[in-house]
Amino acid sequence: MVGLTGAIGAAGINPDDMVIVTTLAMKLRVLVSSSKLDNLVLSSPALAAGTVVGIVPRGLATGFRGTVQIESSRETLIHFESAEPEPIVEDTMASPVRNAFQQDLTVLKVRARCAWTVQPGAVAVITGADW
């Protein structure tokens, strides 16, 4: 944790309320008693093994403008690809595709004008942790 707090502190940001996200969350909770670690510790299987991320919530900023637009349809095609798609070739149909009408689905599209940013130094990452 010293590496994370040091990196965030060097950017002029107070790391006291830093949130820790790691694949080693349970191990961290066991090794460090709650009386010594007041920070919120979250687990994420999306991180590579041994990666620890420190995030200071006050260093994140979001902004929204206007109203959220919600559209629904029962007559549309939905592309269900979850892997990185191949480059788009003109006149090529994406796959796999499902038809909302044939599947008895209601499809929602939600659009909002928003932006977010992170104050430089509000997030720090260390890799290779094994504690």
DATAJO-V471388 format. One record per helix or strand. SS is the DSSP state (a for helix, b for strand). FROM is the first residue (numbers start at 1). TO is the last residue. Records with the same first field share a line. If there is no record, write none. Layout:
BEGIN
SS->FROM-TO / FROM-TO
END
This chain:
BEGIN
a->2-10 / 25-31 / 57-59 / 100-103
b->19-22 / 41-43 / 52-55 / 60-73 / 77-79 / 97-99 / 107-118 / 123-126
END
